[in-house]
């Protein structure tokens, strides 16, 4: 994947899918709600808050 793509002000379906997949990983990897919430926060930060 190209890391040089421009930052967008919107999410396309591909971005959305990646975020959902990462959040799914958070669900599986977390022992409790606190871990999951921290993981979600990390995901949304990395994706520039790209959420619908």
DSSP file (Angstrom, degrees, kcal/mol; ACC not computed):
  #  RESIDUE AA STRUCTURE BP1 BP2  ACC     N-H-->O    O-->H-N    N-H-->O    O-->H-N    TCO  KAPPA ALPHA  PHI   PSI    X-CA   Y-CA   Z-CA
    1    1 A X              0   0    0      0, 0.0     2,-0.4     0, 0.0     3,-0.0   0.000 360.0 360.0 360.0 139.4    0.0    0.0    0.0
    2    2 A X    >   -     0   0    0      1,-0.2     3,-0.7     2,-0.1     0, 0.0  -0.579 360.0-166.7 -76.9 124.5    1.3    3.5   -0.9
    3    3 A X  T 3  S+     0   0    0     -2,-0.4    -1,-0.2     1,-0.2     0, 0.0   0.568  80.3  70.1 -84.7  -8.6    2.1    5.5    2.2
    4    4 A X  T 3   +     0   0    0      2,-0.0    -1,-0.2     3,-0.0     3,-0.1   0.336  66.7 125.8 -94.3   9.1    2.3    8.7    0.2
    5    5 A X  S <  S-     0   0    0     -3,-0.7     3,-0.1     1,-0.1     0, 0.0  -0.378  70.1 -96.7 -68.3 148.6   -1.4    9.0   -0.5
    6    6 A X        -     0   0    0      1,-0.1     2,-0.2    -2,-0.0    -1,-0.1  -0.255  37.6-104.3 -65.0 146.9   -2.9   12.3    0.4
    7    7 A X        -     0   0    0     -3,-0.1     2,-0.3     2,-0.0    -1,-0.1  -0.532  42.9-146.0 -68.1 137.3   -4.7   12.6    3.7
    8    8 A X        -     0   0    0     -2,-0.2    -1,-0.0     2,-0.1    -3,-0.0  -0.742  20.7-145.0-109.4 156.3   -8.4   12.7    3.0
    9    9 A X  S    S+     0   0    0     -2,-0.3     2,-0.3    41,-0.0    -1,-0.1   0.384  87.9  43.8 -92.9   1.7  -11.3   14.5    4.7
   10   10 A X  S    S-     0   0    0     40,-0.1     2,-0.4    42,-0.0    -2,-0.1  -0.882  79.5-119.1-140.0 168.3  -13.6   11.5    4.1
   11   11 A X        -     0   0    0     -2,-0.3     2,-0.2    40,-0.1    40,-0.0  -0.929  19.3-155.0-111.7 134.9  -13.5    7.7    4.3
   12   12 A X     >  -     0   0    0     -2,-0.4     4,-2.3     1,-0.1     3,-0.2  -0.545  39.8 -95.2 -95.7 175.9  -14.0    5.5    1.4
   13   13 A X  H  > S+     0   0    0      1,-0.2     4,-2.4     2,-0.2     5,-0.2   0.849 124.4  55.7 -60.0 -35.3  -15.3    1.9    1.7
   14   14 A X  H  > S+     0   0    0      2,-0.2     4,-2.0     1,-0.2    -1,-0.2   0.921 108.6  46.5 -65.2 -44.3  -11.8    0.5    1.7
   15   15 A X  H  > S+     0   0    0      1,-0.2     4,-2.3    -3,-0.2    -2,-0.2   0.927 112.3  51.3 -60.7 -45.3  -10.8    2.7    4.7
   16   16 A X  H  X S+     0   0    0     -4,-2.3     4,-2.4     1,-0.2    -2,-0.2   0.903 108.0  51.8 -60.1 -43.1  -13.9    1.9    6.5
   17   17 A X  H  X S+     0   0    0     -4,-2.4     4,-2.4     1,-0.2    -1,-0.2   0.902 108.9  50.6 -62.1 -42.4  -13.3   -1.8    6.0
   18   18 A X  H  X S+     0   0    0     -4,-2.0     4,-2.5     2,-0.2    -1,-0.2   0.911 110.1  49.5 -63.2 -42.8   -9.8   -1.6    7.4
   19   19 A X  H  X S+     0   0    0     -4,-2.3     4,-2.5     1,-0.2    -2,-0.2   0.928 111.2  49.3 -62.5 -44.9  -11.0    0.3   10.5
   20   20 A X  H  X S+     0   0    0     -4,-2.4     4,-2.1     1,-0.2    -1,-0.2   0.906 110.9  50.2 -61.8 -41.6  -13.7   -2.3   11.1
   21   21 A X  H  X S+     0   0    0     -4,-2.4     4,-2.1     2,-0.2    -1,-0.2   0.914 110.6  49.1 -63.4 -42.7  -11.2   -5.1   10.8
   22   22 A X  H  X S+     0   0    0     -4,-2.5     4,-2.0     1,-0.2    -2,-0.2   0.896 110.7  50.4 -64.0 -39.2   -8.8   -3.5   13.2
   23   23 A X  H  X S+     0   0    0     -4,-2.5     4,-2.2     2,-0.2    -1,-0.2   0.862 107.4  54.0 -67.3 -34.3  -11.5   -3.0   15.7
   24   24 A X  H  X S+     0   0    0     -4,-2.1     4,-1.9     2,-0.2    -1,-0.2   0.906 107.0  51.3 -63.3 -41.6  -12.5   -6.6   15.3
   25   25 A X  H  X S+     0   0    0     -4,-2.1     4,-2.4     1,-0.2    -2,-0.2   0.889 106.6  55.2 -60.9 -39.2   -8.8   -7.5   16.1
   26   26 A X  H  X S+     0   0    0     -4,-2.0     4,-1.7     1,-0.2    -2,-0.2   0.930 105.6  51.8 -58.8 -45.6   -9.2   -5.3   19.2
   27   27 A X  H  < S+     0   0    0     -4,-2.2    -1,-0.2     1,-0.2    -2,-0.2   0.915 114.3  42.9 -57.1 -44.0  -12.2   -7.3   20.3
   28   28 A X  H  < S+     0   0    0     -4,-1.9    -1,-0.2     1,-0.2    -2,-0.2   0.828 117.1  45.3 -73.2 -32.5  -10.2  -10.5   20.0
   29   29 A X  H  < S+     0   0    0     -4,-2.4     2,-0.3    -5,-0.2    -1,-0.2   0.639  94.4  91.1 -89.0 -15.3   -7.0   -9.3   21.6
   30   30 A X     <  -     0   0    0     -4,-1.7     3,-0.1    -5,-0.2     4,-0.0  -0.620  53.9-161.9 -93.0 140.9   -8.4   -7.5   24.6
   31   31 A X  S    S+     0   0    0     -2,-0.3     2,-0.3     1,-0.1    -1,-0.1   0.741  76.4   4.3 -85.6 -25.6   -9.0   -9.1   28.0
   32   32 A X  S  > S-     0   0    0      1,-0.1     4,-2.1     0, 0.0     5,-0.2  -0.898  84.6 -87.9-151.7 176.6  -11.4   -6.4   29.2
   33   33 A X  H  > S+     0   0    0     -2,-0.3     4,-2.9     1,-0.2     5,-0.2   0.856 120.6  56.0 -61.9 -37.0  -13.3   -3.3   28.2
   34   34 A X  H  > S+     0   0    0      2,-0.2     4,-2.3     1,-0.2    -1,-0.2   0.941 109.0  46.0 -62.9 -47.1  -10.5   -1.0   29.2
   35   35 A X  H  > S+     0   0    0      1,-0.2     4,-2.3     2,-0.2    -1,-0.2   0.918 113.8  49.9 -59.1 -43.5   -8.0   -2.8   26.9
   36   36 A X  H  X S+     0   0    0     -4,-2.1     4,-2.9     1,-0.2    -2,-0.2   0.925 109.9  49.6 -63.6 -45.2  -10.6   -2.7   24.1
   37   37 A X  H  X S+     0   0    0     -4,-2.9     4,-2.4     1,-0.2    -1,-0.2   0.900 111.2  49.3 -61.9 -40.9  -11.3    1.0   24.5
   38   38 A X  H  X S+     0   0    0     -4,-2.3     4,-2.1     2,-0.2    -1,-0.2   0.899 111.8  49.5 -64.3 -39.5   -7.6    1.8   24.4
   39   39 A X  H  X S+     0   0    0     -4,-2.3     4,-2.4     2,-0.2    -2,-0.2   0.920 110.0  50.5 -64.8 -44.7   -7.2   -0.3   21.3
   40   40 A X  H  X S+     0   0    0     -4,-2.9     4,-2.7     1,-0.2     5,-0.2   0.916 109.2  51.9 -58.1 -44.2  -10.1    1.4   19.6
   41   41 A X  H  X S+     0   0    0     -4,-2.4     4,-2.2     1,-0.2    -1,-0.2   0.914 109.5  49.5 -60.1 -43.7   -8.7    4.8   20.5
   42   42 A X  H  X S+     0   0    0     -4,-2.1     4,-2.6     2,-0.2    -1,-0.2   0.914 110.8  50.5 -61.3 -44.0   -5.4    3.8   18.9
   43   43 A X  H  X S+     0   0    0     -4,-2.4     4,-1.8     1,-0.2    -2,-0.2   0.935 111.5  46.3 -60.9 -48.2   -7.1    2.5   15.8
   44   44 A X  H  <>S+     0   0    0     -4,-2.7     5,-4.3     1,-0.2     6,-0.4   0.855 112.9  50.6 -68.3 -33.1   -9.1    5.7   15.3
   45   45 A X  H ><5S+     0   0    0     -4,-2.2     3,-1.8    -5,-0.2    -1,-0.2   0.938 109.9  49.7 -66.0 -46.1   -6.0    7.9   15.9
   46   46 A X  H 3<5S+     0   0    0     -4,-2.6    -2,-0.2     1,-0.3    -1,-0.2   0.831 112.5  48.0 -61.8 -32.2   -4.0    5.9   13.4
   47   47 A X  T ><5S-     0   0    0     -4,-1.8     3,-1.2    -5,-0.2    -1,-0.3   0.129 118.4-111.5 -96.9  20.9   -6.7    6.3   10.8
   48   48 A X  T < 5S-     0   0    0     -3,-1.8    -3,-0.2     1,-0.3     3,-0.2   0.842  70.3 -59.9  55.6  37.9   -7.1   10.0   11.4
   49   49 A X  T 3 <S+     0   0    0     -5,-4.3     2,-2.2     1,-0.2    -1,-0.3   0.810  82.8 169.4  64.8  28.0  -10.4    9.6   13.0
   50   50 A X    <   +     0   0    0     -3,-1.2     2,-0.3    -6,-0.4    -1,-0.2  -0.500  23.4 131.9 -77.6  80.7  -11.7    8.1    9.8
   51   51 A X              0   0    0     -2,-2.2   -40,-0.1    -3,-0.2   -35,-0.0  -0.964 360.0 360.0-132.6 149.5  -15.0    6.8   11.1
   52   52 A X              0   0    0     -2,-0.3    -1,-0.1   -36,-0.1    -2,-0.1   0.465 360.0 360.0 -90.4 360.0  -18.6    7.1    9.8
